[in-house]
Amino acid sequence: MKSVDQILVEANKTIAHMHHRPSMYIGSTSRPSAGDMFDGMIWITHWFWATIQSRENEFRQVVAAIRESHQCSCQGFPDAFRRHNPGSDDESVFEHVRKCWAEIDAKLGIDISEEAARL
């Protein structure tokens, strides 16, 4: 059985991998609702990461702060981006969502470098 530390390493690796190879998780980043799918999948991965370390409250606070900084109101990253950028294409929505999660990762101290994705 894996230790908590080994499980945490795998969670970190998965988050980094999702940033660098999103098509493995959601298909094309330009497909309809790609940003919504990525947002949901990466949220679950982060929740698992936070739960492993008993950092759920910190995770919620960081997500709320980043949502506030992007003027999301009660919407998630994809819907708020569409509201602020009417007519935006699916690829733009996806890239915005990935950027927001990269900001969250930076605040939480999650290494999302390509090297971290390969560990």
ZIJOLIN-V758558 format. One record per residue. N is the residue number from 0. RES is the residue in one letter. PSI is psi in whole degrees, 0 to 359 (999 if undefined). Layout:
BEGIN
n=N res=RES psi=PSI
n=N res=RES psi=PSI
END
This chain:
BEGIN
n=0 res=M psi=143
n=1 res=K psi=149
n=2 res=S psi=168
n=3 res=V psi=318
n=4 res=D psi=319
n=5 res=Q psi=321
n=6 res=I psi=319
n=7 res=L psi=318
n=8 res=V psi=317
n=9 res=E psi=320
n=10 res=A psi=315
n=11 res=N psi=315
n=12 res=K psi=318
n=13 res=T psi=317
n=14 res=I psi=312
n=15 res=A psi=318
n=16 res=H psi=321
n=17 res=M psi=324
n=18 res=H psi=323
n=19 res=H psi=336
n=20 res=R psi=55
n=21 res=P psi=332
n=22 res=S psi=337
n=23 res=M psi=339
n=24 res=Y psi=328
n=25 res=I psi=0
n=26 res=G psi=210
n=27 res=S psi=137
n=28 res=T psi=354
n=29 res=S psi=3
n=30 res=R psi=156
n=31 res=P psi=134
n=32 res=S psi=18
n=33 res=A psi=319
n=34 res=G psi=321
n=35 res=D psi=317
n=36 res=M psi=315
n=37 res=F psi=316
n=38 res=D psi=314
n=39 res=G psi=316
n=40 res=M psi=318
n=41 res=I psi=332
n=42 res=W psi=313
n=43 res=I psi=317
n=44 res=T psi=318
n=45 res=H psi=322
n=46 res=W psi=317
n=47 res=F psi=314
n=48 res=W psi=313
n=49 res=A psi=320
n=50 res=T psi=321
n=51 res=I psi=324
n=52 res=Q psi=4
n=53 res=S psi=44
n=54 res=R psi=28
n=55 res=E psi=318
n=56 res=N psi=315
n=57 res=E psi=317
n=58 res=F psi=311
n=59 res=R psi=318
n=60 res=Q psi=318
n=61 res=V psi=315
n=62 res=V psi=316
n=63 res=A psi=319
n=64 res=A psi=319
n=65 res=I psi=322
n=66 res=R psi=318
n=67 res=E psi=318
n=68 res=S psi=337
n=69 res=H psi=13
n=70 res=Q psi=51
n=71 res=C psi=339
n=72 res=S psi=231
n=73 res=C psi=3
n=74 res=Q psi=160
n=75 res=G psi=176
n=76 res=F psi=315
n=77 res=P psi=312
n=78 res=D psi=321
n=79 res=A psi=319
n=80 res=F psi=317
n=81 res=R psi=322
n=82 res=R psi=319
n=83 res=H psi=341
n=84 res=N psi=68
n=85 res=P psi=140
n=86 res=G psi=4
n=87 res=S psi=148
n=88 res=D psi=167
n=89 res=D psi=324
n=90 res=E psi=319
n=91 res=S psi=319
n=92 res=V psi=312
n=93 res=F psi=312
n=94 res=E psi=323
n=95 res=H psi=315
n=96 res=V psi=315
n=97 res=R psi=320
n=98 res=K psi=317
n=99 res=C psi=316
n=100 res=W psi=330
n=101 res=A psi=323
n=102 res=E psi=318
n=103 res=I psi=314
n=104 res=D psi=319
n=105 res=A psi=316
n=106 res=K psi=325
n=107 res=L psi=349
n=108 res=G psi=28
n=109 res=I psi=124
n=110 res=D psi=115
n=111 res=I psi=22
n=112 res=S psi=162
n=113 res=E psi=324
n=114 res=E psi=318
n=115 res=A psi=328
n=116 res=A psi=339
n=117 res=R psi=350
n=118 res=L psi=999
END
